[in-house]
Amino acid sequence: MRRKFIGVICCALCATAILCGCGAEVKAPEQENLPVLTIGSDEYEPFIYISDSKTYEGIDVDIAGEACRRIGYRAEFKIIRWDDKDTYIENGDVDCLWGSFSMDGREDAYQWAGPYMTSKQCVLVRTDSDIYTLNDLNGKKVAVQVTSKPEKIFLDYANPNVPKVGNVYSFVETEEEFAALRKGYVDACAGHKFRLDNYIKTAQLKCRILDEVLMTSNLGVAFSKDFDSNVVQKLNAALNDMKNEGTIDEIVRKYE
């Protein structure tokens, strides 16, 4: 039987003001007359985050900016509550979902542009933890993001190499996951390797990533089924060109 323990420690662990959205990138004059592609995402550094100068930055921000330019659009990001993402695109509040979003298992749920990158889902533990392999997670407490691939893996036992954990704590924001690990509420966190690597670089808490990978996933841009398919196809072609010519690799190296 599926078991899910929703960690409602959000208010105590991080501020939620960011959910309202803030910051706007400076636009070049020639961009003002371009049609806008409104992109919904949560803050997920290094894929998308709001800098100290209140502009959107990150791997997906740079990729989206270049891809949209190539198809005659201007990319505008909107910070959303990620577990309500489907409501945003169904209501037309955003045109697409873009921000380290895995296509795997969701191929039929949306129209997709991509995959444009692959990403590893991994497990993060404290340096002094006795967890070294996925098997060591047996009976442990693990923090994940709501609706993420790691959540599905741990709740549905989607990976036969992953043992039955004790409890799964699902958080809206990844910062809440890290806070839970830092405070000792959980034994491990799980998410995109890029995100975990970035946390290790910036956090005071000493952590390490397990060598075993939970899964490798394809990242794409999700549109509703009734969105203009011509735009989706053009964006898909632009992303393929950027991938084949090495532009996406250059952007990723910038953030590494």
FIKOLZA-1660 file (N, C-alpha, C; in steps of 0.1 Angstrom, whole numbers, plus 5000, padded with zeros to 4 digits):
% residues 256
   i   px   py   pz ch aa at
   1 5008 4988 5000  A  M  N
   1 5000 5000 5000  A  M CA
   1 5009 5012 5000  A  M  C
   2 5005 5022 4992  A  R  N
   2 5014 5034 4991  A  R CA
   2 5013 5042 5003  A  R  C
   3 5024 5047 5007  A  R  N
   3 5025 5055 5020  A  R CA
   3 5031 5068 5017  A  R  C
   4 5026 5079 5022  A  K  N
   4 5031 5092 5019  A  K CA
   4 5029 5101 5031  A  K  C
   5 5040 5106 5036  A  F  N
   5 5040 5115 5048  A  F CA
   5 5043 5129 5043  A  F  C
   6 5033 5137 5041  A  I  N
   6 5036 5151 5036  A  I CA
   6 5042 5159 5048  A  I  C
   7 5054 5164 5046  A  G  N
   7 5061 5172 5056  A  G CA
   7 5055 5186 5056  A  G  C
   8 5047 5190 5066  A  V  N
   8 5042 5203 5066  A  V CA
   8 5050 5211 5076  A  V  C
   9 5063 5213 5072  A  I  N
   9 5071 5221 5080  A  I CA
   9 5076 5233 5072  A  I  C
  10 5068 5236 5062  A  C  N
  10 5072 5246 5052  A  C CA
  10 5074 5260 5058  A  C  C
  11 5064 5264 5067  A  C  N
  11 5065 5277 5072  A  C CA
  11 5077 5279 5081  A  C  C
  12 5080 5268 5088  A  A  N
  12 5091 5269 5097  A  A CA
  12 5105 5269 5090  A  A  C
  13 5105 5263 5078  A  L  N
  13 5118 5261 5072  A  L CA
  13 5122 5271 5061  A  L  C
  14 5112 5277 5054  A  C  N
  14 5116 5287 5044  A  C CA
  14 5105 5297 5042  A  C  C
  15 5109 5308 5037  A  A  N
  15 5099 5318 5034  A  A CA
  15 5092 5315 5021  A  A  C
  16 5080 5319 5020  A  T  N
  16 5072 5316 5008  A  T CA
  16 5069 5328 4999  A  T  C
  17 5075 5339 5002  A  A  N
  17 5072 5351 4994  A  A CA
  17 5076 5349 4980  A  A  C
  18 5086 5341 4977  A  I  N
  18 5091 5339 4964  A  I CA
  18 5080 5333 4955  A  I  C
  19 5070 5327 4960  A  L  N
  19 5060 5320 4952  A  L CA
  19 5052 5330 4944  A  L  C
  20 5052 5343 4949  A  C  N
  20 5044 5353 4943  A  C CA
  20 5051 5358 4930  A  C  C
  21 5064 5355 4929  A  G  N
  21 5071 5359 4917  A  G CA
  21 5077 5373 4919  A  G  C
  22 5089 5375 4915  A  C  N
  22 5095 5388 4916  A  C CA
  22 5107 5388 4906  A  C  C
  23 5111 5400 4904  A  G  N
  23 5122 5402 4894  A  G CA
  23 5118 5401 4880  A  G  C
  24 5124 5409 4872  A  A  N
  24 5121 5409 4857  A  A CA
  24 5134 5412 4850  A  A  C
  25 5137 5404 4840  A  E  N
  25 5149 5407 4832  A  E CA
  25 5148 5419 4823  A  E  C
  26 5159 5426 4822  A  V  N
  26 5160 5438 4813  A  V CA
  26 5159 5433 4799  A  V  C
  27 5150 5439 4791  A  K  N
  27 5148 5434 4777  A  K CA
  27 5155 5444 4768  A  K  C
  28 5161 5439 4757  A  A  N
  28 5167 5447 4747  A  A CA
  28 5155 5454 4739  A  A  C
  29 5157 5466 4734  A  P  N
  29 5146 5473 4727  A  P CA
  29 5141 5465 4716  A  P  C
  30 5149 5457 4708  A  E  N
  30 5144 5450 4697  A  E CA
  30 5136 5438 4701  A  E  C
  31 5136 5434 4714  A  Q  N
  31 5128 5423 4719  A  Q CA
  31 5114 5427 4723  A  Q  C
  32 5112 5440 4725  A  E  N
  32 5099 5444 4730  A  E CA
  32 5087 5441 4722  A  E  C
  33 5089 5440 4708  A  N  N
  33 5077 5437 4700  A  N CA
  33 5076 5422 4697  A  N  C
  34 5084 5414 4702  A  L  N
  34 5083 5400 4700  A  L CA
  34 5071 5394 4708  A  L  C
  35 5065 5383 4703  A  P  N
  35 5055 5376 4711  A  P CA
  35 5062 5370 4723  A  P  C
  36 5055 5368 4734  A  V  N
  36 5060 5363 4746  A  V CA
  36 5057 5349 4748  A  V  C
  37 5066 5341 4752  A  L  N
  37 5064 5327 4757  A  L CA
  37 5065 5327 4772  A  L  C
  38 5054 5326 4779  A  T  N
  38 5054 5327 4794  A  T CA
  38 5057 5313 4799  A  T  C
  39 5068 5312 4807  A  I  N
  39 5073 5299 4812  A  I CA
  39 5071 5298 4827  A  I  C
  40 5064 5288 4831  A  G  N
  40 5062 5286 4845  A  G CA
  40 5073 5276 4851  A  G  C
  41 5078 5280 4862  A  S  N
  41 5088 5272 4869  A  S CA
  41 5089 5276 4884  A  S  C
  42 5094 5267 4892  A  D  N
  42 5098 5271 4906  A  D CA
  42 5113 5274 4906  A  D  C
  43 5117 5280 4917  A  E  N
  43 5132 5283 4918  A  E CA
  43 5139 5269 4920  A  E  C
  44 5148 5266 4912  A  Y  N
  44 5155 5253 4913  A  Y CA
  44 5169 5255 4908  A  Y  C
  45 5177 5261 4916  A  E  N
  45 5191 5265 4913  A  E CA
  45 5199 5252 4910  A  E  C
  46 5207 5251 4900  A  P  N
  46 5212 5261 4891  A  P CA
  46 5203 5262 4878  A  P  C
  47 5192 5256 4877  A  F  N
  47 5184 5256 4865  A  F CA
  47 5177 5269 4863  A  F  C
  48 5170 5274 4874  A  I  N
  48 5164 5287 4874  A  I CA
  48 5164 5292 4888  A  I  C
  49 5168 5305 4890  A  Y  N
  49 5168 5312 4903  A  Y CA
  49 5168 5327 4900  A  Y  C
  50 5164 5334 4911  A  I  N
  50 5164 5349 4910  A  I CA
  50 5177 5354 4917  A  I  C
  51 5184 5362 4909  A  S  N
  51 5197 5366 4914  A  S CA
  51 5195 5378 4924  A  S  C
  52 5207 5383 4929  A  D  N
  52 5206 5394 4938  A  D CA
  52 5201 5407 4931  A  D  C
  53 5203 5407 4918  A  S  N
  53 5199 5419 4911  A  S CA
  53 5185 5417 4906  A  S  C
  54 5178 5407 4911  A  K  N
  54 5163 5405 4908  A  K CA
  54 5161 5401 4893  A  K  C
  55 5170 5394 4887  A  T  N
  55 5168 5389 4874  A  T CA
  55 5168 5374 4874  A  T  C
  56 5162 5368 4865  A  Y  N
  56 5162 5353 4864  A  Y CA
  56 5175 5348 4858  A  Y  C
  57 5181 5339 4864  A  E  N
  57 5193 5333 4859  A  E CA
  57 5192 5318 4860  A  E  C
  58 5202 5311 4853  A  G  N
  58 5202 5296 4854  A  G CA
  58 5204 5289 4841  A  G  C
  59 5206 5276 4841  A  I  N
  59 5208 5269 4829  A  I CA
  59 5196 5269 4820  A  I  C
  60 5184 5267 4826  A  D  N
  60 5172 5267 4817  A  D CA
  60 5168 5281 4813  A  D  C
  61 5171 5291 4821  A  V  N
  61 5169 5305 4817  A  V CA
  61 5177 5308 4804  A  V  C
  62 5189 5305 4804  A  D  N
  62 5198 5308 4793  A  D CA
  62 5194 5300 4781  A  D  C
  63 5191 5287 4783  A  I  N
  63 5186 5278 4772  A  I CA
  63 5173 5284 4766  A  I  C
  64 5164 5287 4774  A  A  N
  64 5151 5292 4770  A  A CA
  64 5152 5305 4762  A  A  C
  65 5161 5314 4767  A  G  N
  65 5163 5327 4761  A  G CA
  65 5168 5325 4747  A  G  C
  66 5178 5317 4745  A  E  N
  66 5184 5315 4731  A  E CA
  66 5174 5307 4722  A  E  C
  67 5167 5297 4728  A  A  N
  67 5158 5289 4719  A  A CA
  67 5146 5298 4715  A  A  C
  68 5141 5306 4724  A  C  N
  68 5130 5315 4720  A  C CA
  68 5134 5325 4710  A  C  C
  69 5146 5330 4712  A  R  N
  69 5151 5340 4702  A  R CA
  69 5151 5334 4688  A  R  C
  70 5155 5322 4687  A  R  N
  70 5156 5315 4674  A  R CA
  70 5143 5313 4667  A  R  C
  71 5132 5312 4675  A  I  N
  71 5119 5310 4669  A  I CA
  71 5111 5323 4669  A  I  C
  72 5117 5334 4672  A  G  N
  72 5110 5347 4671  A  G CA
  72 5101 5350 4683  A  G  C
  73 5105 5345 4695  A  Y  N
  73 5097 5348 4707  A  Y CA
  73 5107 5354 4717  A  Y  C
  74 5101 5359 4728  A  R  N
  74 5108 5364 4739  A  R CA
  74 5104 5356 4752  A  R  C
  75 5113 5350 4759  A  A  N
  75 5110 5342 4770  A  A CA
  75 5108 5350 4783  A  A  C
  76 5097 5348 4790  A  E  N
  76 5095 5354 4802  A  E CA
  76 5091 5343 4813  A  E  C
  77 5099 5343 4824  A  F  N
  77 5097 5333 4834  A  F CA
  77 5087 5338 4845  A  F  C
  78 5079 5329 4850  A  K  N
  78 5070 5332 4861  A  K CA
  78 5072 5321 4872  A  K  C
  79 5075 5326 4884  A  I  N
  79 5077 5316 4895  A  I CA
  79 5063 5311 4899  A  I  C
  80 5061 5298 4899  A  I  N
  80 5048 5292 4903  A  I CA
  80 5050 5282 4914  A  I  C
  81 5039 5279 4920  A  R  N
  81 5039 5268 4930  A  R CA
  81 5039 5255 4922  A  R  C
  82 5050 5247 4923  A  W  N
  82 5052 5236 4914  A  W CA
  82 5042 5225 4915  A  W  C
  83 5036 5222 4926  A  D  N
  83 5027 5212 4927  A  D CA
  83 5013 5216 4921  A  D  C
  84 5012 5229 4918  A  D  N
  84 4999 5233 4911  A  D CA
  84 5002 5236 4896  A  D  C
  85 5013 5230 4891  A  K  N
  85 5018 5234 4877  A  K CA
  85 5007 5231 4867  A  K  C
  86 5000 5220 4868  A  D  N
  86 4990 5216 4858  A  D CA
  86 4979 5226 4857  A  D  C
  87 4975 5232 4869  A  T  N
  87 4965 5242 4869  A  T CA
  87 4969 5255 4861  A  T  C
  88 4982 5258 4863  A  Y  N
  88 4987 5270 4856  A  Y CA
  88 4986 5269 4841  A  Y  C
  89 4990 5257 4835  A  I  N
  89 4989 5256 4821  A  I CA
  89 4975 5254 4816  A  I  C
  90 4967 5247 4824  A  E  N
  90 4953 5245 4819  A  E CA
  90 4945 5258 4819  A  E  C
  91 4948 5267 4829  A  N  N
  91 4941 5280 4829  A  N CA
  91 4948 5290 4820  A  N  C
  92 4959 5287 4814  A  G  N
  92 4966 5297 4805  A  G CA
  92 4974 5307 4812  A  G  C
  93 4976 5305 4825  A  D  N
  93 4985 5315 4833  A  D CA
  93 4999 5314 4828  A  D  C
  94 5003 5303 4823  A  V  N
  94 5016 5301 4817  A  V CA
  94 5015 5293 4804  A  V  C
  95 5024 5295 4795  A  D  N
  95 5023 5287 4782  A  D CA
  95 5029 5273 4783  A  D  C
  96 5039 5272 4792  A  C  N
  96 5046 5259 4793  A  C CA
  96 5053 5258 4806  A  C  C
  97 5058 5246 4809  A  L  N
  97 5065 5243 4822  A  L CA
  97 5079 5240 4818  A  L  C
  98 5089 5247 4824  A  W  N
  98 5103 5246 4819  A  W CA
  98 5111 5248 4831  A  W  C
  99 5119 5238 4836  A  G  N
  99 5127 5240 4847  A  G CA
  99 5131 5227 4853  A  G  C
 100 5141 5220 4846  A  S  N
 100 5145 5207 4850  A  S CA
 100 5134 5197 4851  A  S  C
 101 5125 5197 4841  A  F  N
 101 5112 5189 4842  A  F CA
 101 5114 5176 4834  A  F  C
 102 5113 5165 4841  A  S  N
 102 5116 5152 4835  A  S CA
 102 5104 5148 4826  A  S  C
 103 5107 5142 4814  A  M  N
 103 5097 5137 4805  A  M CA
 103 5093 5123 4809  A  M  C
 104 5102 5116 4815  A  D  N
 104 5100 5101 4817  A  D CA
 104 5087 5098 4825  A  D  C
 105 5079 5090 4819  A  G  N
 105 5066 5086 4826  A  G CA
 105 5055 5096 4824  A  G  C
 106 5058 5107 4817  A  R  N
 106 5049 5118 4815  A  R CA
 106 5047 5121 4800  A  R  C
 107 5052 5112 4792  A  E  N
 107 5052 5114 4777  A  E CA
 107 5039 5118 4772  A  E  C
 108 5028 5111 4777  A  D  N
 108 5015 5113 4771  A  D CA
 108 5007 5124 4779  A  D  C
 109 5012 5130 4789  A  A  N
 109 5005 5139 4797  A  A CA
 109 5005 5153 4791  A  A  C
 110 5015 5156 4782  A  Y  N
 110 5017 5169 4777  A  Y CA
 110 5022 5168 4762  A  Y  C
 111 5022 5180 4755  A  Q  N
 111 5030 5181 4743  A  Q CA
 111 5044 5185 4748  A  Q  C
 112 5054 5179 4742  A  W  N
 112 5068 5181 4746  A  W CA
 112 5076 5187 4735  A  W  C
 113 5085 5196 4740  A  A  N
 113 5097 5200 4732  A  A CA
 113 5109 5194 4739  A  A  C
 114 5116 5186 4732  A  G  N
 114 5127 5179 4739  A  G CA
 114 5127 5164 4736  A  G  C
 115 5136 5156 4743  A  P  N
 115 5145 5161 4753  A  P CA
 115 5157 5169 4748  A  P  C
 116 5161 5179 4756  A  Y  N
 116 5172 5187 4753  A  Y CA
 116 5184 5185 4762  A  Y  C
 117 5182 5178 4773  A  M  N
 117 5192 5174 4782  A  M CA
 117 5188 5161 4789  A  M  C
 118 5198 5154 4795  A  T  N
 118 5195 5144 4805  A  T CA
 118 5200 5148 4818  A  T  C
 119 5194 5142 4829  A  S  N
 119 5198 5146 4842  A  S CA
 119 5197 5133 4851  A  S  C
 120 5206 5133 4861  A  K  N
 120 5207 5122 4870  A  K CA
 120 5199 5125 4883  A  K  C
 121 5191 5116 4888  A  Q  N
 121 5184 5117 4900  A  Q CA
 121 5193 5110 4911  A  Q  C
 122 5197 5117 4921  A  C  N
 122 5207 5111 4931  A  C CA
 122 5202 5113 4945  A  C  C
 123 5210 5108 4954  A  V  N
 123 5207 5109 4969  A  V CA
 123 5218 5116 4976  A  V  C
 124 5214 5126 4984  A  L  N
 124 5224 5134 4992  A  L CA
 124 5223 5130 5007  A  L  C
 125 5234 5128 5013  A  V  N
 125 5234 5125 5027  A  V CA
 125 5245 5134 5034  A  V  C
 126 5245 5135 5047  A  R  N
 126 5255 5142 5054  A  R CA
 126 5268 5134 5053  A  R  C
 127 5279 5141 5054  A  T  N
 127 5292 5134 5053  A  T CA
 127 5294 5124 5064  A  T  C
 128 5289 5126 5076  A  D  N
 128 5291 5117 5087  A  D CA
 128 5280 5106 5087  A  D  C
 129 5272 5105 5076  A  S  N
 129 5261 5095 5076  A  S CA
 129 5267 5081 5074  A  S  C
 130 5260 5071 5078  A  D  N
 130 5264 5057 5076  A  D CA
 130 5257 5051 5063  A  D  C
 131 5251 5060 5055  A  I  N
 131 5245 5056 5043  A  I CA
 131 5255 5058 5031  A  I  C
 132 5258 5046 5025  A  Y  N
 132 5268 5047 5014  A  Y CA
 132 5262 5041 5001  A  Y  C
 133 5252 5033 5002  A  T  N
 133 5246 5027 4990  A  T CA
 133 5231 5029 4991  A  T  C
 134 5224 5026 4980  A  L  N
 134 5209 5027 4980  A  L CA
 134 5203 5017 4990  A  L  C
 135 5209 5006 4991  A  N  N
 135 5205 4996 5001  A  N CA
 135 5204 5001 5015  A  N  C
 136 5214 5010 5018  A  D  N
 136 5215 5015 5032  A  D CA
 136 5203 5024 5035  A  D  C
 137 5195 5028 5025  A  L  N
 137 5183 5036 5028  A  L CA
 137 5172 5028 5034  A  L  C
 138 5173 5016 5035  A  N  N
 138 5163 5007 5041  A  N CA
 138 5159 5012 5055  A  N  C
 139 5146 5016 5056  A  G  N
 139 5140 5021 5069  A  G CA
 139 5144 5035 5073  A  G  C
 140 5151 5042 5064  A  K  N
 140 5155 5056 5067  A  K CA
 140 5144 5066 5063  A  K  C
 141 5146 5078 5067  A  K  N
 141 5137 5089 5064  A  K CA
 141 5143 5097 5052  A  K  C
 142 5135 5099 5042  A  V  N
 142 5140 5106 5030  A  V CA
 142 5132 5118 5026  A  V  C
 143 5138 5129 5023  A  A  N
 143 5131 5141 5018  A  A CA
 143 5131 5142 5003  A  A  C
 144 5120 5145 4997  A  V  N
 144 5119 5147 4983  A  V CA
 144 5110 5159 4980  A  V  C
 145 5110 5163 4967  A  Q  N
 145 5101 5174 4963  A  Q CA
 145 5088 5168 4958  A  Q  C
 146 5077 5175 4961  A  V  N
 146 5063 5170 4957  A  V CA
 146 5063 5168 4942  A  V  C
 147 5057 5158 4938  A  T  N
 147 5055 5154 4924  A  T CA
 147 5068 5151 4916  A  T  C
 148 5079 5150 4923  A  S  N
 148 5092 5148 4916  A  S CA
 148 5093 5133 4913  A  S  C
 149 5103 5130 4905  A  K  N
 149 5107 5116 4901  A  K CA
 149 5111 5108 4914  A  K  C
 150 5120 5114 4922  A  P  N
 150 5124 5106 4934  A  P CA
 150 5112 5103 4943  A  P  C
 151 5102 5112 4944  A  E  N
 151 5090 5109 4952  A  E CA
 151 5083 5096 4946  A  E  C
 152 5082 5096 4933  A  K  N
 152 5075 5084 4927  A  K CA
 152 5083 5071 4929  A  K  C
 153 5097 5073 4928  A  I  N
 153 5105 5061 4930  A  I CA
 153 5104 5055 4944  A  I  C
 154 5104 5064 4954  A  F  N
 154 5103 5059 4968  A  F CA
 154 5089 5054 4972  A  F  C
 155 5079 5061 4966  A  L  N
 155 5065 5057 4970  A  L CA
 155 5060 5045 4962  A  L  C
 156 5064 5044 4950  A  D  N
 156 5059 5033 4941  A  D CA
 156 5068 5022 4939  A  D  C
 157 5080 5023 4945  A  Y  N
 157 5091 5013 4944  A  Y CA
 157 5094 5011 4929  A  Y  C
 158 5095 5022 4922  A  A  N
 158 5097 5022 4907  A  A CA
 158 5111 5017 4903  A  A  C
 159 5120 5017 4913  A  N  N
 159 5134 5012 4910  A  N CA
 159 5136 5000 4919  A  N  C
 160 5138 4988 4913  A  P  N
 160 5139 4976 4921  A  P CA
 160 5152 4976 4929  A  P  C
 161 5161 4985 4926  A  N  N
 161 5173 4985 4934  A  N CA
 161 5172 4994 4946  A  N  C
 162 5161 5001 4948  A  V  N
 162 5158 5009 4960  A  V CA
 162 5150 5002 4970  A  V  C
 163 5155 5001 4982  A  P  N
 163 5147 4993 4993  A  P CA
 163 5136 5002 4998  A  P  C
 164 5128 4996 5006  A  K  N
 164 5117 5002 5013  A  K CA
 164 5122 5012 5024  A  K  C
 165 5120 5025 5022  A  V  N
 165 5124 5034 5032  A  V CA
 165 5114 5035 5043  A  V  C
 166 5118 5041 5054  A  G  N
 166 5109 5043 5065  A  G CA
 166 5098 5052 5063  A  G  C
 167 5101 5065 5060  A  N  N
 167 5091 5075 5057  A  N CA
 167 5096 5084 5045  A  N  C
 168 5087 5089 5037  A  V  N
 168 5090 5098 5026  A  V CA
 168 5084 5111 5030  A  V  C
 169 5092 5122 5031  A  Y  N
 169 5087 5135 5035  A  Y CA
 169 5087 5143 5022  A  Y  C
 170 5075 5148 5017  A  S  N
 170 5074 5155 5004  A  S CA
 170 5073 5170 5007  A  S  C
 171 5081 5178 5002  A  F  N
 171 5081 5193 5004  A  F CA
 171 5079 5200 4991  A  F  C
 172 5073 5212 4992  A  V  N
 172 5070 5220 4980  A  V CA
 172 5083 5225 4974  A  V  C
 173 5092 5230 4983  A  E  N
 173 5104 5237 4978  A  E CA
 173 5116 5228 4982  A  E  C
 174 5126 5228 4973  A  T  N
 174 5138 5220 4976  A  T CA
 174 5146 5226 4988  A  T  C
 175 5145 5239 4991  A  E  N
 175 5152 5244 5002  A  E CA
 175 5147 5238 5015  A  E  C
 176 5134 5234 5015  A  E  N
 176 5128 5228 5027  A  E CA
 176 5134 5214 5029  A  E  C
 177 5137 5207 5018  A  E  N
 177 5144 5194 5019  A  E CA
 177 5157 5195 5026  A  E  C
 178 5165 5205 5021  A  F  N
 178 5178 5207 5027  A  F CA
 178 5178 5211 5041  A  F  C
 179 5168 5219 5045  A  A  N
 179 5166 5224 5058  A  A CA
 179 5163 5212 5067  A  A  C
 180 5155 5202 5062  A  A  N
 180 5151 5190 5070  A  A CA
 180 5164 5182 5072  A  A  C
 181 5172 5181 5062  A  L  N
 181 5185 5173 5064  A  L CA
 181 5194 5180 5074  A  L  C
 182 5195 5193 5072  A  R  N
 182 5204 5201 5081  A  R CA
 182 5200 5199 5096  A  R  C
 183 5187 5199 5098  A  K  N
 183 5181 5199 5112  A  K CA
 183 5180 5185 5117  A  K  C
 184 5183 5175 5108  A  G  N
 184 5183 5161 5113  A  G CA
 184 5169 5155 5113  A  G  C
 185 5159 5161 5106  A  Y  N
 185 5146 5155 5105  A  Y CA
 185 5145 5143 5096  A  Y  C
 186 5155 5143 5086  A  V  N
 186 5155 5132 5076  A  V CA
 186 5170 5127 5075  A  V  C
 187 5172 5116 5070  A  D  N
 187 5185 5110 5068  A  D CA
 187 5191 5113 5055  A  D  C
 188 5183 5116 5045  A  A  N
 188 5188 5118 5031  A  A CA
 188 5178 5127 5023  A  A  C
 189 5183 5133 5013  A  C  N
 189 5175 5141 5003  A  C CA
 189 5177 5134 4989  A  C  C
 190 5167 5136 4981  A  A  N
 190 5169 5130 4967  A  A CA
 190 5164 5141 4957  A  A  C
 191 5172 5142 4946  A  G  N
 191 5168 5151 4935  A  G CA
 191 5178 5151 4924  A  G  C
 192 5177 5161 4915  A  H  N
 192 5186 5163 4904  A  H CA
 192 5201 5165 4909  A  H  C
 193 5210 5158 4903  A  K  N
 193 5224 5159 4907  A  K CA
 193 5229 5173 4906  A  K  C
 194 5225 5180 4896  A  F  N
 194 5229 5194 4894  A  F CA
 194 5226 5202 4907  A  F  C
 195 5213 5200 4912  A  R  N
 195 5208 5207 4923  A  R CA
 195 5216 5203 4936  A  R  C
 196 5218 5190 4937  A  L  N
 196 5226 5186 4949  A  L CA
 196 5240 5190 4949  A  L  C
 197 5246 5190 4937  A  D  N
 197 5260 5195 4936  A  D CA
 197 5261 5210 4940  A  D  C
 198 5251 5217 4936  A  N  N
 198 5251 5232 4939  A  N CA
 198 5250 5234 4954  A  N  C
 199 5242 5226 4960  A  Y  N
 199 5240 5227 4975  A  Y CA
 199 5253 5224 4982  A  Y  C
 200 5260 5214 4978  A  I  N
 200 5272 5210 4984  A  I CA
 200 5282 5222 4983  A  I  C
 201 5282 5229 4972  A  K  N
 201 5292 5240 4970  A  K CA
 201 5289 5252 4979  A  K  C
 202 5276 5254 4981  A  T  N
 202 5272 5267 4988  A  T CA
 202 5268 5265 5003  A  T  C
 203 5265 5253 5007  A  A  N
 203 5260 5251 5021  A  A CA
 203 5272 5249 5031  A  A  C
 204 5269 5253 5043  A  Q  N
 204 5279 5251 5054  A  Q CA
 204 5279 5236 5058  A  Q  C
 205 5268 5229 5057  A  L  N
 205 5267 5215 5061  A  L CA
 205 5275 5207 5051  A  L  C
 206 5283 5198 5056  A  K  N
 206 5292 5190 5048  A  K CA
 206 5283 5177 5043  A  K  C
 207 5282 5176 5030  A  C  N
 207 5274 5165 5025  A  C CA
 207 5281 5158 5014  A  C  C
 208 5276 5146 5010  A  R  N
 208 5281 5139 4998  A  R CA
 208 5270 5132 4991  A  R  C
 209 5272 5129 4978  A  I  N
 209 5262 5123 4970  A  I CA
 209 5266 5108 4968  A  I  C
 210 5256 5099 4969  A  L  N
 210 5258 5085 4968  A  L CA
 210 5263 5082 4953  A  L  C
 211 5272 5072 4952  A  D  N
 211 5277 5069 4938  A  D CA
 211 5266 5063 4930  A  D  C
 212 5257 5055 4936  A  E  N
 212 5246 5049 4929  A  E CA
 212 5235 5059 4925  A  E  C
 213 5231 5058 4912  A  V  N
 213 5221 5068 4907  A  V CA
 213 5207 5062 4908  A  V  C
 214 5197 5070 4913  A  L  N
 214 5183 5066 4913  A  L CA
 214 5178 5063 4900  A  L  C
 215 5180 5073 4891  A  M  N
 215 5176 5071 4877  A  M CA
 215 5182 5082 4868  A  M  C
 216 5183 5080 4855  A  T  N
 216 5187 5090 4846  A  T CA
 216 5174 5094 4838  A  T  C
 217 5171 5107 4837  A  S  N
 217 5159 5112 4831  A  S CA
 217 5161 5122 4820  A  S  C
 218 5152 5122 4811  A  N  N
 218 5152 5132 4800  A  N CA
 218 5145 5145 4804  A  N  C
 219 5151 5156 4801  A  L  N
 219 5144 5169 4804  A  L CA
 219 5138 5175 4792  A  L  C
 220 5126 5181 4794  A  G  N
 220 5119 5187 4783  A  G CA
 220 5110 5198 4787  A  G  C
 221 5104 5204 4777  A  V  N
 221 5095 5216 4780  A  V CA
 221 5081 5211 4777  A  V  C
 222 5072 5213 4787  A  A  N
 222 5058 5207 4787  A  A CA
 222 5048 5218 4783  A  A  C
 223 5040 5215 4773  A  F  N
 223 5028 5223 4769  A  F CA
 223 5015 5215 4771  A  F  C
 224 5004 5222 4773  A  S  N
 224 4992 5215 4773  A  S CA
 224 4988 5209 4760  A  S  C
 225 4979 5200 4760  A  K  N
 225 4976 5193 4747  A  K CA
 225 4970 5202 4737  A  K  C
 226 4963 5213 4741  A  D  N
 226 4957 5221 4731  A  D CA
 226 4965 5234 4728  A  D  C
 227 4977 5235 4732  A  F  N
 227 4986 5246 4729  A  F CA
 227 4990 5245 4714  A  F  C
 228 4993 5256 4707  A  D  N
 228 4996 5257 4693  A  D CA
 228 5008 5247 4690  A  D  C
 229 5005 5236 4683  A  S  N
 229 5016 5226 4681  A  S CA
 229 5027 5231 4672  A  S  C
 230 5024 5242 4664  A  N  N
 230 5034 5247 4655  A  N CA
 230 5045 5254 4663  A  N  C
 231 5042 5260 4674  A  V  N
 231 5051 5267 4683  A  V CA
 231 5060 5256 4690  A  V  C
 232 5053 5245 4694  A  V  N
 232 5060 5234 4701  A  V CA
 232 5070 5228 4691  A  V  C
 233 5066 5226 4679  A  Q  N
 233 5075 5219 4669  A  Q CA
 233 5087 5228 4666  A  Q  C
 234 5085 5241 4665  A  K  N
 234 5096 5251 4662  A  K CA
 234 5105 5251 4674  A  K  C
 235 5100 5251 4686  A  L  N
 235 5109 5251 4698  A  L CA
 235 5117 5238 4699  A  L  C
 236 5110 5227 4696  A  N  N
 236 5117 5214 4696  A  N CA
 236 5129 5214 4686  A  N  C
 237 5126 5220 4674  A  A  N
 237 5137 5220 4664  A  A CA
 237 5148 5229 4668  A  A  C
 238 5145 5240 4674  A  A  N
 238 5156 5249 4679  A  A CA
 238 5164 5243 4690  A  A  C
 239 5157 5236 4699  A  L  N
 239 5165 5229 4710  A  L CA
 239 5174 5218 4704  A  L  C
 240 5169 5211 4694  A  N  N
 240 5177 5200 4688  A  N CA
 240 5189 5206 4681  A  N  C
 241 5188 5218 4674  A  D  N
 241 5199 5224 4668  A  D CA
 241 5209 5229 4679  A  D  C
 242 5204 5234 4690  A  M  N
 242 5213 5239 4700  A  M CA
 242 5220 5227 4707  A  M  C
 243 5214 5216 4708  A  K  N
 243 5220 5204 4714  A  K CA
 243 5231 5199 4704  A  K  C
 244 5228 5198 4691  A  N  N
 244 5237 5192 4682  A  N CA
 244 5249 5201 4679  A  N  C
 245 5247 5214 4680  A  E  N
 245 5259 5223 4677  A  E CA
 245 5267 5226 4690  A  E  C
 246 5263 5220 4701  A  G  N
 246 5270 5222 4714  A  G CA
 246 5267 5234 4722  A  G  C
 247 5257 5242 4718  A  T  N
 247 5253 5254 4725  A  T CA
 247 5248 5251 4739  A  T  C
 248 5240 5240 4741  A  I  N
 248 5235 5236 4754  A  I CA
 248 5247 5232 4763  A  I  C
 249 5256 5224 4758  A  D  N
 249 5268 5220 4766  A  D CA
 249 5276 5232 4771  A  D  C
 250 5277 5243 4762  A  E  N
 250 5284 5255 4766  A  E CA
 250 5277 5262 4778  A  E  C
 251 5264 5262 4777  A  I  N
 251 5256 5268 4788  A  I CA
 251 5257 5261 4801  A  I  C
 252 5257 5247 4800  A  V  N
 252 5258 5239 4812  A  V CA
 252 5272 5241 4818  A  V  C
 253 5283 5242 4810  A  R  N
 253 5296 5243 4815  A  R CA
 253 5297 5257 4823  A  R  C
 254 5290 5267 4818  A  K  N
 254 5291 5280 4825  A  K CA
 254 5286 5279 4839  A  K  C
 255 5276 5270 4842  A  Y  N
 255 5271 5269 4855  A  Y CA
 255 5279 5259 4864  A  Y  C
 256 5286 5250 4857  A  E  N
 256 5294 5240 4865  A  E CA
 256 5306 5247 4871  A  E  C
% end
